[in-house]
Amino acid sequence: MIKIPQSFVLTDADTPFPKVELALTDPNGLIGVGGELTTKRLIDAYQQGIFPWYSEGEPVIWYSPNPRMVITPNKLHISKSLQKTLNRQNFEIKVDQNFTQVMSQCRSVVRKDQEGTWIDDEMIKAYSALHLSGLAHSIEVFKGDELVGGLYGVSMGKVFFGESMFSLERDASKIAFVHLLKNMDYDLVDCQVENPHLKSLGAFNIERSAFIKLLKDLL
């Protein structure tokens, strides 16, 4: 059973997050429990390198893991097979046309070695509100009239905090990711925790302290 320090419990809307260097190592990065997914709380969290991640039925749980997986445009790796897919130009890319639909697809897509999802109704409502405020964006990949892939996340300054992606066609989510890195004006994309899919595209781990410093410079 995880012992949660009392200082990690967010009792009301004004309870501040603890300093991220106090985050637990097991589970990696846990820094807060409770609170609501208000726009104000989410903005405050992302500015400090914190994000919500929990299962349905749990209270909101907040994390700032160490190390942190990130990617920069100059580190993007496009494999030969992915380049062939890009060259075929079979897909149309749109931005912010179907935000809630992208979130819903990320919620429902079946993922290998993963049961269920952390994206619940409360999270869709909260991030849709961020989207309407101009702070959350989606990149959508269409094949004809069908949405076959995409990703969404939070945007602040020169940083894009990636939240989730989905793919119904081979390489569709990668196409969205390439568009994010090559065609949108971000110096840093936060990938949160190590992921083989993103690692194959060039994402790499850095120490949390270095990540926080980058945030201060780029936000």
C-alpha positions as CSV (number, residue, x, y, z in Angstrom):
1,M,0.0,0.0,0.0
2,I,1.3,3.4,-1.0
3,K,1.8,5.9,1.9
4,I,0.8,9.3,0.7
5,P,2.4,12.3,2.6
6,Q,-0.3,14.6,3.9
7,S,1.3,17.5,2.1
8,F,0.5,15.7,-1.2
9,V,-3.3,15.8,-0.6
10,L,-4.9,18.7,-2.5
11,T,-7.8,19.5,-0.2
12,D,-9.2,22.4,-2.1
13,A,-8.8,24.5,-5.3
14,D,-6.1,26.7,-3.7
15,T,-3.9,23.9,-2.2
16,P,-0.5,24.3,-4.0
17,F,1.4,21.4,-5.4
18,P,4.5,20.3,-3.4
19,K,7.8,21.1,-4.9
20,V,8.4,18.5,-7.7
21,E,11.8,17.4,-6.2
22,L,9.7,15.9,-3.4
23,A,7.9,13.5,-5.7
24,L,7.9,9.8,-4.8
25,T,10.2,7.4,-6.5
26,D,7.7,4.6,-6.1
27,P,5.4,5.1,-7.9
28,N,7.7,7.2,-10.0
29,G,6.8,10.9,-9.8
30,L,3.7,10.9,-7.7
31,I,3.4,14.4,-6.4
32,G,-0.3,15.0,-5.5
33,V,-3.6,13.3,-4.9
34,G,-7.1,14.9,-5.2
35,G,-8.3,18.2,-6.5
36,E,-10.3,18.9,-9.6
37,L,-9.3,19.1,-13.2
38,T,-10.1,22.8,-13.5
39,T,-8.5,24.9,-16.2
40,K,-6.7,26.9,-13.5
41,R,-5.3,23.7,-11.8
42,L,-4.2,22.2,-15.1
43,I,-2.4,25.3,-16.2
44,D,-0.6,25.5,-12.8
45,A,0.3,21.8,-13.1
46,Y,1.8,21.9,-16.6
47,Q,3.8,25.0,-15.8
48,Q,5.5,23.0,-13.1
49,G,6.0,19.9,-15.1
50,I,3.1,18.0,-13.5
51,F,0.3,16.1,-15.2
52,P,-2.7,14.1,-14.1
53,W,-2.7,10.3,-14.6
54,Y,-5.2,8.0,-12.9
55,S,-7.6,5.2,-13.5
56,E,-11.4,5.5,-13.6
57,G,-12.8,5.4,-10.1
58,E,-9.6,6.8,-8.5
59,P,-9.1,10.3,-7.2
60,V,-7.1,12.6,-9.5
61,I,-3.4,11.6,-9.2
62,W,-0.7,14.0,-10.3
63,Y,2.8,13.0,-11.5
64,S,6.2,14.5,-12.3
65,P,8.3,11.5,-13.1
66,N,12.1,11.3,-13.2
67,P,13.6,10.9,-15.7
68,R,11.3,12.6,-18.3
69,M,11.0,11.5,-21.9
70,V,11.1,14.4,-24.4
71,I,11.9,15.1,-28.0
72,T,13.1,18.1,-29.9
73,P,12.6,18.8,-33.6
74,N,16.3,18.1,-34.4
75,K,16.2,14.7,-32.8
76,L,13.2,13.5,-34.8
77,H,14.0,10.1,-36.5
78,I,12.0,9.1,-39.5
79,S,12.6,5.5,-40.5
80,K,12.7,4.4,-44.2
81,S,9.3,2.7,-43.9
82,L,7.7,5.8,-42.3
83,Q,9.3,8.0,-45.0
84,K,7.7,5.8,-47.7
85,T,4.3,6.3,-46.0
86,L,4.9,10.1,-45.9
87,N,5.9,10.1,-49.5
88,R,2.7,8.4,-50.6
89,Q,0.6,11.3,-49.3
90,N,-2.4,9.1,-48.8
91,F,-3.4,11.0,-45.7
92,E,-4.8,14.5,-45.0
93,I,-3.7,16.3,-41.8
94,K,-5.9,18.7,-40.0
95,V,-5.4,20.7,-36.7
96,D,-8.0,21.4,-34.1
97,Q,-11.0,20.3,-36.2
98,N,-12.0,17.2,-34.2
99,F,-10.5,17.7,-30.7
100,T,-13.1,15.8,-28.7
101,Q,-13.2,13.0,-31.3
102,V,-9.4,12.5,-31.0
103,M,-9.7,12.3,-27.3
104,S,-12.5,9.8,-27.6
105,Q,-10.5,7.6,-30.0
106,C,-7.5,7.7,-27.7
107,R,-9.8,6.6,-24.9
108,S,-11.3,3.7,-26.9
109,V,-8.4,2.3,-28.9
110,V,-7.1,-1.1,-27.8
111,R,-3.4,-0.9,-26.7
112,K,-1.0,-3.8,-26.3
113,D,-0.3,-4.8,-22.7
114,Q,-2.7,-2.2,-21.3
115,E,-6.1,-2.7,-19.7
116,G,-8.4,0.2,-19.9
117,T,-7.5,3.8,-20.1
118,W,-6.9,6.8,-17.9
119,I,-9.1,9.0,-20.1
120,D,-12.5,9.3,-18.5
121,D,-15.5,11.6,-19.0
122,E,-14.1,14.1,-16.5
123,M,-10.8,14.3,-18.4
124,I,-12.5,14.8,-21.8
125,K,-14.5,17.6,-20.3
126,A,-11.5,19.2,-18.7
127,Y,-9.2,19.1,-21.7
128,S,-12.1,20.2,-24.0
129,A,-12.3,23.3,-21.8
130,L,-8.6,23.8,-22.2
131,H,-9.0,23.4,-26.0
132,L,-11.7,26.1,-26.1
133,S,-9.4,28.4,-24.2
134,G,-6.7,27.8,-26.8
135,L,-4.3,25.8,-24.6
136,A,-5.0,22.3,-25.9
137,H,-4.7,21.1,-29.5
138,S,-5.2,18.1,-31.6
139,I,-3.6,16.9,-34.8
140,E,-5.8,14.7,-36.9
141,V,-4.9,12.3,-39.7
142,F,-7.7,11.5,-42.2
143,K,-7.9,8.9,-44.9
144,G,-10.7,10.2,-47.1
145,D,-13.4,11.2,-44.7
146,E,-12.3,8.9,-41.9
147,L,-10.3,9.9,-38.9
148,V,-7.7,7.2,-38.7
149,G,-5.1,8.7,-36.4
150,G,-4.1,11.6,-34.3
151,L,-2.8,13.0,-31.0
152,Y,-3.7,15.7,-28.5
153,G,-1.9,17.7,-25.8
154,V,-1.4,21.0,-24.1
155,S,0.5,23.9,-25.6
156,M,2.3,26.6,-23.6
157,G,4.9,28.8,-25.0
158,K,7.4,26.8,-27.1
159,V,6.4,23.5,-25.3
160,F,3.8,20.9,-26.4
161,F,2.9,18.5,-23.6
162,G,1.8,15.4,-25.4
163,E,-1.0,13.5,-23.7
164,S,-2.1,10.6,-26.0
165,M,-2.2,9.4,-29.5
166,F,-4.1,6.7,-31.5
167,S,-3.8,4.9,-34.8
168,L,-6.4,3.0,-36.8
169,E,-4.1,2.7,-39.8
170,R,-0.4,1.8,-39.8
171,D,1.8,4.8,-39.1
172,A,-1.2,7.2,-38.7
173,S,-0.2,8.4,-35.2
174,K,3.4,8.7,-36.3
175,I,2.3,11.0,-39.2
176,A,0.6,13.2,-36.7
177,F,3.7,13.2,-34.5
178,V,6.0,14.1,-37.5
179,H,3.7,17.0,-38.3
180,L,3.9,18.2,-34.8
181,L,7.7,18.2,-34.8
182,K,8.2,19.5,-38.3
183,N,5.4,21.9,-39.0
184,M,4.4,23.4,-35.7
185,D,6.4,26.0,-33.8
186,Y,7.6,24.0,-30.7
187,D,11.1,23.7,-29.4
188,L,10.3,20.8,-27.0
189,V,7.6,18.1,-26.9
190,D,7.0,16.4,-23.5
191,C,6.4,12.7,-23.9
192,Q,6.1,12.2,-20.1
193,V,7.4,8.6,-19.5
194,E,9.5,6.3,-21.6
195,N,7.6,4.7,-24.5
196,P,9.1,2.4,-27.1
197,H,6.8,3.8,-29.8
198,L,8.1,7.4,-29.2
199,K,11.7,6.3,-28.6
200,S,11.7,4.8,-32.1
201,L,10.9,8.4,-33.3
202,G,13.8,9.9,-31.5
203,A,12.4,10.7,-28.0
204,F,15.0,10.5,-25.2
205,N,15.1,10.7,-21.4
206,I,16.4,13.7,-19.4
207,E,16.6,14.3,-15.7
208,R,13.6,16.0,-14.2
209,S,15.6,18.9,-13.0
210,A,16.8,19.6,-16.6
211,F,13.2,19.3,-17.8
212,I,12.0,21.9,-15.3
213,K,14.8,24.2,-16.3
214,L,13.8,23.9,-19.9
215,L,10.2,24.7,-19.0
216,K,11.3,27.9,-17.3
217,D,13.2,28.9,-20.4
218,L,10.6,28.0,-23.0
219,L,7.3,28.9,-21.3
